[in-house]
């Protein structure tokens, strides 16, 4: 015999064999009273009332209060937690996607700013350089004073205090070619606008100094052995601008001043003809025998003869500091003597 609990927690014997079906003898069974329908007199009265007046019964049913649910239990329910988890999973990818889009937008803006800034800098630099070039061209045009549009930055520069080297291929050049080469150097010296004599040492293509004998033979100088035999192998060629006219001069060491002076005095009547290759001015006449005269410059005795005039074309020579000095104008010879005096006074010369 089993018992059920009533509404007042009373144990009620169970006689329904269907409920006990499948249960072993002596087995205790937990029974919930709610599982068994109980038909009371109250139920019978309500059924009678429903038959008599159904409307009142419906109103009464509506007034029955609904069960109140606990919000805490609803929030903690598995359905709510599952819904919240689903929402989080949907929101997180959207946040990541939004962050990636913002990052790409920022990078794109930075690249655009760099491109715009670079283009602006390039444009400003190009405009500035173009303005500077135009300004420099205008300045150069305004300051250009040399004839034949000669650029001052390309002018040749020769030392006025030391010897300069003039290279000539002596083996493959003839007299006309040598004269043309020397004339080209006179043009360069003229462009420098210098006032002193410029010294040159003639060298071959191997930069070896050319001897005076070889130079004289190639150029056509015909000094007699009485003079040339007392001259050294080394020599210097000078270019001097005399009143806008280029003139040549020579400075050659000698070994016996008294002997060479005597030899030159005996050769004066032929000296102008022998030195004629040094004359650049073709408008002169050597049909008459020139007469030499004497003069003194800074205590040095000179001998001279004017072919055109003392300033334009002449033969002036002197012996000073064991050197024979020859000039093709009065000022050329004096400029070489000044140069020799300074060079002699310098210990390292």
Order of alpha helices (4+ residues) and beta strands (2+ residues): beta-beta-alpha-alpha-alpha-alpha-beta-alpha-beta-alpha-alpha-beta-beta-alpha-beta-beta-beta-beta-alpha
